Amino acid sequence: MSEPIPEAIPTSQDPRNKRPTKRRALSPTSAQATALTNLFSKPEREIHMPTGPKTKTLPPPPEIVTNVQGSSAGAGSGEFHVYKAARRREYERIRLMEEEVDREKAEREFLEKIEGMRRRDEEKTEKNRRKRRKKGEKKGGGGGAGNIKTVDGGAISKGGMEHGKHIEESSADGEAVVPEAEGGGLIIHDDED
């Protein structure tokens, strides 16, 4: 390509060339875009979806064995190859059975793991639900001004908290029954004037 004469121009870049240019996929994205364009260009065409790999199965062993091998020392030289083929088939059958057992064991372990994870997630969700419910009860259930209670003329904040203690019930006299934090018993506050 030292000279700019028509013979030095590559055929693909020659303006006299009538061949269509080859389109190549430059990236996986453009390859997928090309495939989708081709797919949508003929919507009436049937689409064949590829199936997964087929599981390898062997035919069952024959019920009647025609060439039974003897144990005599004078067996023919061709019997060795028959023996090798039978042994190879048997080993292949045993290997497939072991693979099936391993696959079933792995699937069972996977399902147990998934079940354990689901159970653990449910327990954590339930624990968080109980914590939210308990927190909501402490706040007073999210109600309005109707949650403000009075004891002996003093106002108690929403949720029935008086000096950091939760009021469980009140008597008919207006006396509040507050659980004791450390002792576990109940203290009844009376008006002692």
MDAnalysis code that builds the backbone (N, CA, C; Angstrom):
import MDAnalysis as mda
import numpy as np

u = mda.Universe.empty(579, n_residues=193, atom_resindex=np.repeat(np.arange(193), 3), trajectory=True)
u.add_TopologyAttr("name", ["N", "CA", "C"] * 193)
u.add_TopologyAttr("resid", np.arange(1, 194))
u.add_TopologyAttr("resname", ["MET", "SER", "GLU", "PRO", "ILE", "PRO", "GLU", "ALA", "ILE", "PRO", "THR", "SER", "GLN", "ASP", "PRO", "ARG", "ASN", "LYS", "ARG", "PRO", "THR", "LYS", "ARG", "ARG", "ALA", "LEU", "SER", "PRO", "THR", "SER", "ALA", "GLN", "ALA", "THR", "ALA", "LEU", "THR", "ASN", "LEU", "PHE", "SER", "LYS", "PRO", "GLU", "ARG", "GLU", "ILE", "HIS", "MET", "PRO", "THR", "GLY", "PRO", "LYS", "THR", "LYS", "THR", "LEU", "PRO", "PRO", "PRO", "PRO", "GLU", "ILE", "VAL", "THR", "ASN", "VAL", "GLN", "GLY", "SER", "SER", "ALA", "GLY", "ALA", "GLY", "SER", "GLY", "GLU", "PHE", "HIS", "VAL", "TYR", "LYS", "ALA", "ALA", "ARG", "ARG", "ARG", "GLU", "TYR", "GLU", "ARG", "ILE", "ARG", "LEU", "MET", "GLU", "GLU", "GLU", "VAL", "ASP", "ARG", "GLU", "LYS", "ALA", "GLU", "ARG", "GLU", "PHE", "LEU", "GLU", "LYS", "ILE", "GLU", "GLY", "MET", "ARG", "ARG", "ARG", "ASP", "GLU", "GLU", "LYS", "THR", "GLU", "LYS", "ASN", "ARG", "ARG", "LYS", "ARG", "ARG", "LYS", "LYS", "GLY", "GLU", "LYS", "LYS", "GLY", "GLY", "GLY", "GLY", "GLY", "ALA", "GLY", "ASN", "ILE", "LYS", "THR", "VAL", "ASP", "GLY", "GLY", "ALA", "ILE", "SER", "LYS", "GLY", "GLY", "MET", "GLU", "HIS", "GLY", "LYS", "HIS", "ILE", "GLU", "GLU", "SER", "SER", "ALA", "ASP", "GLY", "GLU", "ALA", "VAL", "VAL", "PRO", "GLU", "ALA", "GLU", "GLY", "GLY", "GLY", "LEU", "ILE", "ILE", "HIS", "ASP", "ASP", "GLU", "ASP"])
u.atoms.positions = np.array([
    [0.816, -1.190, 0.000],
    [0.000, 0.000, 0.000],
    [0.857, 1.251, 0.000],
    [1.888, 1.211, -0.704],
    [2.755, 2.372, -0.751],
    [2.243, 3.433, -1.710],
    [1.499, 3.036, -2.729],
    [1.017, 3.993, -3.720],
    [-0.504, 4.091, -3.662],
    [-1.071, 5.268, -3.882],
    [-2.523, 5.419, -3.862],
    [-3.171, 5.071, -5.201],
    [-2.756, 4.004, -5.831],
    [-3.368, 3.578, -7.090],
    [-4.491, 2.610, -6.783],
    [-5.460, 2.389, -7.688],
    [-6.602, 1.511, -7.400],
    [-6.203, 0.095, -7.020],
    [-5.090, -0.392, -7.526],
    [-4.668, -1.749, -7.187],
    [-4.186, -1.846, -5.742],
    [-3.752, -0.741, -5.128],
    [-3.238, -0.747, -3.767],
    [-4.337, -0.609, -2.721],
    [-5.563, -0.264, -3.124],
    [-6.672, -0.105, -2.181],
    [-7.232, -1.493, -1.861],
    [-7.425, -1.808, -0.572],
    [-8.022, -3.105, -0.239],
    [-9.403, -3.243, -0.873],
    [-9.757, -4.462, -1.231],
    [-11.010, -4.728, -1.929],
    [-12.217, -4.257, -1.116],
    [-12.158, -4.417, 0.219],
    [-13.296, -4.032, 1.050],
    [-13.512, -2.523, 1.082],
    [-12.456, -1.742, 0.829],
    [-12.588, -0.286, 0.875],
    [-12.709, 0.337, -0.514],
    [-12.621, -0.461, -1.544],
    [-12.693, 0.046, -2.919],
    [-14.125, 0.492, -3.220],
    [-14.332, 1.739, -3.673],
    [-15.697, 2.202, -3.967],
    [-16.326, 1.460, -5.144],
    [-15.521, 0.817, -5.983],
    [-16.078, 0.076, -7.117],
    [-16.588, -1.300, -6.687],
    [-16.270, -1.721, -5.476],
    [-16.661, -3.042, -4.981],
    [-18.167, -3.078, -4.735],
    [-18.849, -4.076, -5.284],
    [-20.305, -4.192, -5.141],
    [-20.710, -5.218, -4.081],
    [-19.732, -5.901, -3.465],
    [-20.060, -6.902, -2.445],
    [-20.545, -6.209, -1.169],
    [-21.558, -6.789, -0.516],
    [-21.990, -6.186, 0.754],
    [-20.922, -6.397, 1.824],
    [-20.833, -5.443, 2.716],
    [-19.845, -5.574, 3.780],
    [-20.314, -6.623, 4.773],
    [-19.346, -7.356, 5.334],
    [-19.673, -8.381, 6.320],
    [-19.890, -7.708, 7.663],
    [-20.957, -8.114, 8.321],
    [-21.247, -7.564, 9.635],
    [-20.833, -8.604, 10.674],
    [-20.035, -8.189, 11.585],
    [-19.573, -9.086, 12.633],
    [-20.008, -8.521, 13.984],
    [-20.320, -9.427, 14.904],
    [-20.684, -9.001, 16.249],
    [-19.410, -8.567, 16.963],
    [-19.395, -7.345, 17.440],
    [-18.209, -6.824, 18.079],
    [-18.172, -7.126, 19.577],
    [-19.321, -7.318, 20.165],
    [-19.384, -7.590, 21.599],
    [-20.568, -8.511, 21.870],
    [-20.620, -9.105, 23.049],
    [-21.784, -9.944, 23.380],
    [-23.093, -9.168, 23.315],
    [-23.058, -7.898, 23.667],
    [-24.278, -7.079, 23.620],
    [-24.774, -6.915, 22.189],
    [-23.851, -6.616, 21.271],
    [-24.274, -6.455, 19.878],
    [-24.690, -7.795, 19.268],
    [-24.054, -8.900, 19.710],
    [-24.463, -10.217, 19.228],
    [-25.890, -10.522, 19.671],
    [-26.204, -10.196, 20.922],
    [-27.556, -10.430, 21.421],
    [-28.551, -9.520, 20.717],
    [-28.166, -8.278, 20.449],
    [-29.054, -7.355, 19.741],
    [-29.338, -7.865, 18.331],
    [-28.325, -8.401, 17.679],
    [-28.512, -8.962, 16.339],
    [-29.445, -10.167, 16.390],
    [-29.249, -11.034, 17.376],
    [-30.107, -12.217, 17.507],
    [-31.555, -11.805, 17.748],
    [-31.782, -10.802, 18.591],
    [-33.151, -10.341, 18.862],
    [-33.774, -9.696, 17.631],
    [-32.981, -8.947, 16.879],
    [-33.494, -8.328, 15.656],
    [-33.933, -9.398, 14.665],
    [-33.103, -10.437, 14.511],
    [-33.465, -11.541, 13.622],
    [-34.705, -12.278, 14.119],
    [-34.819, -12.439, 15.437],
    [-35.959, -13.143, 16.011],
    [-37.253, -12.373, 15.782],
    [-37.221, -11.051, 15.985],
    [-38.426, -10.247, 15.816],
    [-38.749, -9.944, 14.352],
    [-37.797, -10.186, 13.459],
    [-38.082, -9.909, 12.050],
    [-39.059, -10.926, 11.464],
    [-39.088, -12.156, 12.044],
    [-40.014, -13.189, 11.566],
    [-40.795, -13.734, 12.762],
    [-41.843, -13.032, 13.188],
    [-42.561, -13.458, 14.389],
    [-43.363, -14.742, 14.199],
    [-43.698, -15.115, 12.959],
    [-44.502, -16.324, 12.751],
    [-43.645, -17.588, 12.807],
    [-42.341, -17.432, 12.792],
    [-41.443, -18.581, 12.798],
    [-41.428, -19.248, 14.166],
    [-41.396, -20.582, 14.177],
    [-41.413, -21.329, 15.426],
    [-40.039, -21.245, 16.091],
    [-40.054, -21.106, 17.409],
    [-38.805, -20.989, 18.167],
    [-38.516, -22.317, 18.842],
    [-37.314, -22.819, 18.657],
    [-36.904, -24.069, 19.297],
    [-36.030, -23.734, 20.494],
    [-36.519, -24.090, 21.678],
    [-35.765, -23.840, 22.894],
    [-34.875, -25.045, 23.179],
    [-33.604, -24.849, 23.478],
    [-32.733, -25.980, 23.777],
    [-33.089, -26.566, 25.140],
    [-32.999, -27.862, 25.233],
    [-33.270, -28.535, 26.500],
    [-31.948, -28.826, 27.182],
    [-32.021, -29.145, 28.433],
    [-30.824, -29.447, 29.201],
    [-30.210, -30.765, 28.763],
    [-29.055, -31.074, 29.309],
    [-28.404, -32.329, 28.934],
    [-29.215, -33.520, 29.425],
    [-29.235, -34.549, 28.612],
    [-29.979, -35.750, 28.982],
    [-29.164, -36.556, 29.980],
    [-29.862, -37.180, 30.922],
    [-29.162, -38.023, 31.876],
    [-28.773, -39.315, 31.179],
    [-27.566, -39.742, 31.468],
    [-27.056, -40.942, 30.812],
    [-27.625, -42.172, 31.505],
    [-28.216, -43.027, 30.724],
    [-28.757, -44.269, 31.276],
    [-28.211, -45.434, 30.472],
    [-28.032, -46.515, 31.129],
    [-27.579, -47.734, 30.468],
    [-28.748, -48.698, 30.363],
    [-28.737, -49.544, 29.353],
    [-29.794, -50.552, 29.288],
    [-29.632, -51.531, 30.448],
    [-30.734, -52.095, 30.907],
    [-30.620, -53.041, 32.017],
    [-29.820, -54.264, 31.597],
    [-29.200, -54.928, 32.565],
    [-28.432, -56.131, 32.200],
    [-29.365, -57.201, 31.637],
    [-28.878, -58.021, 30.712],
    [-29.742, -59.033, 30.100],
    [-30.177, -60.091, 31.110],
    [-31.401, -60.593, 30.911],
    [-31.907, -61.627, 31.812],
    [-31.299, -62.989, 31.496],
    [-31.040, -63.223, 30.229],
    [-30.438, -64.503, 29.820],
    [-29.056, -64.202, 29.262],
    [-28.039, -64.813, 29.861],
    [-26.671, -64.621, 29.390],
    [-26.345, -65.784, 28.457],
    [-26.015, -65.433, 27.206],
    [-25.804, -66.494, 26.204],
    [-24.388, -67.043, 26.224],
    [-23.405, -66.182, 26.415],
    [-22.030, -66.681, 26.378],
    [-21.442, -66.680, 27.790],
    [-21.759, -67.710, 28.537],
    [-21.272, -67.835, 29.902],
    [-19.807, -68.249, 29.832],
    [-18.996, -67.571, 30.596],
    [-17.564, -67.851, 30.560],
    [-17.223, -68.943, 31.557],
    [-16.415, -69.833, 31.127],
    [-15.977, -70.918, 32.004],
    [-14.704, -70.532, 32.727],
    [-14.332, -71.361, 33.704],
    [-13.130, -71.075, 34.477],
    [-11.987, -72.009, 34.090],
    [-12.109, -72.671, 32.981],
    [-11.056, -73.617, 32.589],
    [-9.842, -72.872, 32.064],
    [-8.697, -73.501, 32.160],
    [-7.457, -72.868, 31.735],
    [-7.360, -72.785, 30.222],
    [-8.110, -73.571, 29.517],
    [-8.002, -73.611, 28.066],
    [-8.986, -72.700, 27.372],
    [-9.439, -71.648, 28.036],
    [-10.405, -70.741, 27.418],
    [-9.756, -70.064, 26.212],
    [-10.584, -69.742, 25.230],
    [-10.059, -69.153, 23.998],
    [-9.524, -67.749, 24.227],
    [-8.676, -67.303, 23.329],
    [-8.066, -65.983, 23.477],
    [-9.092, -64.870, 23.272],
    [-10.185, -65.138, 22.578],
    [-11.220, -64.129, 22.366],
    [-12.064, -63.878, 23.590],
    [-12.052, -64.785, 24.548],
    [-12.864, -64.641, 25.755],
    [-12.390, -63.480, 26.620],
    [-11.101, -63.161, 26.542],
    [-10.570, -62.081, 27.363],
    [-11.253, -60.762, 27.012],
    [-11.445, -60.506, 25.722],
    [-12.067, -59.251, 25.296],
    [-13.537, -59.202, 25.689],
    [-14.206, -60.351, 25.637],
    [-15.601, -60.406, 26.071],
    [-15.686, -60.084, 27.569],
    [-14.742, -60.640, 28.326],
    [-14.704, -60.393, 29.768],
    [-14.457, -58.914, 30.053],
    [-13.495, -58.312, 29.337],
    [-13.186, -56.901, 29.545],
    [-14.403, -56.015, 29.246],
    [-15.131, -56.329, 28.160],
    [-16.308, -55.530, 27.802],
    [-17.391, -55.660, 28.866],
    [-17.606, -56.894, 29.373],
    [-18.619, -57.098, 30.416],
    [-18.220, -56.361, 31.689],
    [-16.952, -56.422, 32.038],
    [-16.480, -55.732, 33.241],
    [-16.626, -54.219, 33.099],
    [-16.309, -53.685, 31.908],
    [-16.441, -52.255, 31.664],
    [-17.899, -51.813, 31.790],
    [-18.830, -52.601, 31.232],
    [-20.257, -52.269, 31.343],
    [-20.716, -52.290, 32.798],
    [-20.250, -53.276, 33.553],
    [-20.648, -53.373, 34.959],
    [-20.104, -52.203, 35.772],
    [-18.842, -51.851, 35.543],
    [-18.263, -50.714, 36.259],
    [-18.987, -49.415, 35.908],
    [-19.359, -49.258, 34.652],
    [-20.106, -48.062, 34.231],
    [-21.465, -48.018, 34.920],
    [-22.134, -49.153, 35.021],
    [-23.435, -49.229, 35.687],
    [-23.296, -48.858, 37.167],
    [-22.271, -49.369, 37.827],
    [-22.051, -49.068, 39.246],
    [-21.714, -47.587, 39.432],
    [-20.889, -47.034, 38.514],
    [-20.533, -45.626, 38.610],
    [-21.768, -44.735, 38.473],
    [-22.668, -45.059, 37.542],
    [-23.894, -44.272, 37.366],
    [-24.793, -44.353, 38.600],
    [-24.883, -45.553, 39.200],
    [-25.690, -45.685, 40.413],
    [-25.112, -44.835, 41.546],
    [-23.770, -44.832, 41.694],
    [-23.147, -44.029, 42.744],
    [-23.348, -42.537, 42.483],
    [-23.262, -42.115, 41.221],
    [-23.506, -40.709, 40.894],
    [-24.936, -40.311, 41.232],
    [-25.890, -41.195, 40.966],
    [-27.288, -40.900, 41.278],
    [-27.487, -40.755, 42.787],
    [-26.844, -41.645, 43.558],
    [-26.950, -41.562, 45.013],
    [-26.333, -40.253, 45.510],
    [-25.156, -39.896, 44.967],
    [-24.513, -38.643, 45.374],
    [-25.376, -37.440, 45.021],
    [-25.998, -37.465, 43.826],
    [-26.847, -36.361, 43.398],
    [-28.064, -36.230, 44.318],
    [-28.683, -37.360, 44.671],
    [-29.839, -37.323, 45.578],
    [-29.430, -36.813, 46.953],
    [-28.243, -37.230, 47.422],
    [-27.768, -36.775, 48.727],
    [-27.512, -35.269, 48.713],
    [-26.879, -34.772, 47.640],
    [-26.611, -33.335, 47.530],
    [-27.921, -32.548, 47.464],
    [-28.905, -33.057, 46.722],
    [-30.193, -32.372, 46.632],
    [-30.901, -32.351, 47.980],
    [-30.842, -33.478, 48.709],
    [-31.469, -33.548, 50.030],
    [-30.794, -32.564, 50.997],
    [-29.444, -32.505, 50.969],
    [-28.730, -31.567, 51.832],
    [-29.079, -30.121, 51.469],
    [-29.190, -29.854, 50.172],
    [-29.541, -28.505, 49.729],
    [-30.928, -28.124, 50.233],
    [-31.904, -29.030, 50.109],
    [-33.259, -28.733, 50.575],
    [-33.291, -28.532, 52.087],
    [-32.496, -29.340, 52.831],
    [-32.433, -29.166, 54.283],
    [-31.829, -27.806, 54.628],
    [-30.796, -27.409, 53.886],
    [-30.163, -26.112, 54.128],
    [-31.144, -24.976, 53.857],
    [-31.874, -25.071, 52.746],
    [-32.863, -24.048, 52.410],
    [-33.944, -23.984, 53.486],
    [-34.409, -25.152, 53.936],
    [-35.443, -25.197, 54.967],
    [-34.928, -24.585, 56.266],
    [-33.677, -24.887, 56.648],
    [-33.086, -24.312, 57.851],
    [-32.980, -22.800, 57.758],
    [-32.559, -22.306, 56.584],
    [-32.452, -20.859, 56.380],
    [-33.825, -20.208, 56.456],
    [-34.842, -20.852, 55.857],
    [-36.190, -20.305, 55.896],
    [-36.714, -20.267, 57.337],
    [-36.461, -21.354, 58.085],
    [-36.918, -21.430, 59.471],
    [-36.218, -20.360, 60.321],
    [-34.900, -20.180, 60.108],
    [-34.154, -19.178, 60.855],
    [-34.665, -17.771, 60.531],
    [-34.960, -17.524, 59.265],
    [-35.496, -16.216, 58.865],
    [-36.859, -15.968, 59.501],
    [-37.702, -17.008, 59.540],
    [-39.025, -16.847, 60.159],
    [-38.900, -16.558, 61.648],
    [-37.952, -17.249, 62.322],
    [-37.759, -17.010, 63.750],
    [-37.290, -15.578, 64.000],
    [-36.361, -15.100, 63.165],
    [-35.870, -13.741, 63.328],
    [-36.979, -12.730, 63.051],
    [-37.785, -13.001, 62.023],
    [-38.901, -12.113, 61.707],
    [-39.891, -12.078, 62.868],
    [-40.187, -13.226, 63.434],
    [-41.121, -13.284, 64.559],
    [-40.559, -12.545, 65.770],
    [-39.254, -12.694, 66.006],
    [-38.622, -11.997, 67.126],
    [-38.719, -10.487, 66.927],
    [-38.419, -10.032, 65.718],
    [-38.518, -8.593, 65.427],
    [-39.959, -8.112, 65.533],
    [-40.911, -8.950, 65.122],
    [-42.331, -8.589, 65.212],
    [-42.723, -8.406, 66.680],
    [-42.249, -9.341, 67.545],
    [-42.560, -9.225, 68.974],
    [-41.948, -7.956, 69.562],
    [-40.713, -7.636, 69.150],
    [-40.072, -6.423, 69.654],
    [-40.840, -5.178, 69.221],
    [-41.285, -5.157, 67.957],
    [-42.055, -4.006, 67.482],
    [-43.372, -3.890, 68.234],
    [-44.026, -5.033, 68.458],
    [-45.310, -5.023, 69.167],
    [-45.113, -4.524, 70.606],
    [-44.036, -5.000, 71.256],
    [-43.763, -4.595, 72.626],
    [-43.454, -3.096, 72.684],
    [-42.684, -2.614, 71.716],
    [-42.363, -1.188, 71.656],
    [-43.627, -0.361, 71.417],
    [-44.521, -0.877, 70.577],
    [-45.780, -0.184, 70.319],
    [-46.666, -0.148, 71.542],
    [-46.671, -1.221, 72.321],
    [-47.469, -1.237, 73.548],
    [-46.918, -0.240, 74.561],
    [-45.579, -0.115, 74.619],
    [-44.988, 0.855, 75.545],
    [-45.357, 2.271, 75.149],
    [-45.416, 2.523, 73.848],
    [-45.773, 3.860, 73.373],
    [-47.249, 4.145, 73.561],
    [-48.042, 3.144, 73.753],
    [-49.465, 3.351, 73.990],
    [-50.312, 2.962, 72.807],
    [-49.776, 2.175, 71.934],
    [-50.580, 1.669, 70.833],
    [-50.805, 2.662, 69.724],
    [-50.159, 3.818, 69.762],
    [-50.282, 4.773, 68.665],
    [-51.584, 5.535, 68.664],
    [-52.269, 5.621, 69.779],
    [-53.546, 6.333, 69.837],
    [-53.341, 7.828, 69.959],
    [-54.433, 8.559, 70.083],
    [-54.380, 10.021, 70.163],
    [-54.347, 10.502, 71.595],
    [-55.088, 11.602, 71.881],
    [-55.094, 12.219, 73.212],
    [-55.801, 11.352, 74.232],
    [-56.523, 10.370, 73.822],
    [-57.234, 9.499, 74.751],
    [-56.308, 8.621, 75.566],
    [-55.050, 8.573, 75.216],
    [-54.102, 7.742, 75.943],
    [-53.481, 8.451, 77.131],
    [-53.773, 9.724, 77.324],
    [-53.202, 10.451, 78.452],
    [-54.042, 10.132, 79.681],
    [-53.383, 9.618, 80.729],
    [-54.071, 9.223, 81.959],
    [-53.601, 10.134, 83.076],
    [-54.463, 10.299, 84.035],
    [-54.080, 11.122, 85.186],
    [-54.171, 10.283, 86.432],
    [-53.234, 10.523, 87.322],
    [-53.233, 9.860, 88.623],
    [-53.009, 10.950, 89.661],
    [-53.937, 11.118, 90.576],
    [-53.850, 12.122, 91.642],
    [-53.651, 13.521, 91.077],
    [-54.312, 13.808, 89.981],
    [-54.233, 15.135, 89.407],
    [-52.991, 15.362, 88.567],
    [-52.047, 14.444, 88.561],
    [-50.827, 14.610, 87.775],
    [-50.972, 13.930, 86.433],
    [-50.460, 14.541, 85.404],
    [-50.568, 13.972, 84.063],
    [-49.471, 12.937, 83.850],
    [-49.839, 11.896, 83.166],
    [-48.892, 10.848, 82.801],
    [-48.764, 10.874, 81.290],
    [-47.576, 10.669, 80.822],
    [-47.357, 10.738, 79.374],
    [-48.102, 9.616, 78.663],
    [-48.162, 9.738, 77.336],
    [-48.805, 8.697, 76.535],
    [-48.139, 7.377, 76.831],
    [-48.898, 6.345, 76.876],
    [-48.346, 5.022, 77.135],
    [-48.334, 4.680, 78.604],
    [-48.828, 5.570, 79.464],
    [-48.944, 5.247, 80.880],
    [-47.617, 5.179, 81.596],
    [-46.663, 6.044, 81.284],
    [-45.372, 6.022, 81.968],
    [-45.373, 7.108, 83.046],
    [-45.043, 6.721, 84.257],
    [-44.914, 7.688, 85.344],
    [-43.544, 7.463, 85.958],
    [-42.670, 8.425, 85.764],
    [-41.313, 8.343, 86.274],
    [-40.615, 7.065, 85.786],
    [-40.817, 6.706, 84.526],
    [-40.123, 5.560, 83.944],
    [-40.746, 4.223, 84.272],
    [-41.909, 4.197, 84.938],
    [-42.549, 2.928, 85.277],
    [-43.868, 2.824, 84.514],
    [-44.172, 1.648, 84.041],
    [-45.386, 1.416, 83.257],
    [-46.546, 1.122, 84.199],
    [-47.661, 1.810, 84.029],
    [-48.839, 1.607, 84.865],
    [-49.626, 0.439, 84.325],
    [-49.869, -0.564, 85.138],
    [-50.609, -1.745, 84.720],
    [-52.112, -1.532, 84.835],
    [-52.573, -1.036, 85.943],
    [-54.004, -0.807, 86.130],
    [-54.201, 0.268, 87.187],
    [-55.380, 0.784, 87.262],
    [-55.659, 1.776, 88.298],
    [-56.946, 1.366, 89.007],
    [-57.020, 1.748, 90.259],
    [-58.199, 1.370, 91.039],
    [-59.296, 2.402, 90.836],
    [-60.436, 2.181, 91.451],
    [-61.588, 3.075, 91.300],
    [-61.340, 4.420, 91.979],
    [-60.453, 4.498, 92.984],
    [-60.181, 5.743, 93.703],
    [-59.257, 6.663, 92.919],
    [-58.745, 6.187, 91.812],
    [-57.780, 6.978, 91.064],
    [-56.364, 6.650, 91.464],
    [-56.196, 5.579, 92.229],
    [-54.861, 5.193, 92.655],
    [-54.253, 4.303, 91.570],
    [-53.027, 4.551, 91.275],
    [-52.346, 3.784, 90.228],
    [-51.619, 2.607, 90.835],
    [-51.636, 1.511, 90.146],
    [-50.892, 0.330, 90.561],
    [-49.707, 0.229, 89.606],
    [-48.501, 0.399, 90.157],
    [-47.289, 0.400, 89.339],
    [-46.446, -0.801, 89.736],
    [-45.986, -1.601, 88.760],
    [-45.139, -2.736, 89.141],
    [-43.783, -2.231, 89.614],
    [-43.247, -2.876, 90.624],
    [-41.946, -2.502, 91.147],
    [-40.883, -3.107, 90.244],
    [-39.860, -2.342, 89.940],
    [-38.862, -2.770, 88.968],
    [-38.016, -3.915, 89.506],
    [-37.512, -3.820, 90.729],
    [-36.599, -4.841, 91.218],
    [-37.316, -5.933, 92.010],
    [-38.279, -5.585, 92.846],
    [-38.892, -6.530, 93.759],
    [-39.848, -7.491, 93.103],
    [-40.412, -7.152, 91.981],
    [-41.338, -8.036, 91.308],
    [-42.748, -7.951, 91.860],
    [-42.988, -7.264, 92.982],
    [-44.322, -7.146, 93.546],
    [-45.012, -5.890, 93.053],
    [-46.207, -5.618, 93.574],
    [-46.969, -4.436, 93.178],
    [-46.991, -3.452, 94.329],
    [-46.905, -2.191, 93.980],
    [-47.001, -1.128, 94.975],
    [-48.265, -0.351, 94.690],
    [-49.070, -0.152, 95.711],
    [-50.289, 0.628, 95.563],
    [-50.039, 1.976, 96.217],
    [-50.188, 3.041, 95.414],
    [-49.989, 4.385, 95.920],
    [-51.322, 4.919, 96.430],
    [-51.370, 5.297, 97.699],
    [-52.575, 5.849, 98.295],
    [-52.338, 7.315, 98.634],
    [-53.458, 8.031, 98.735],
    [-53.388, 9.402, 99.210],
    [-53.300, 9.368, 100.714],
    [-52.172, 9.713, 101.266],
    [-52.018, 9.731, 102.724],
    [-51.810, 11.173, 103.154],
    [-52.916, 11.854, 103.472],
    [-52.826, 13.250, 103.859],
    [-52.837, 13.382, 105.351],
])
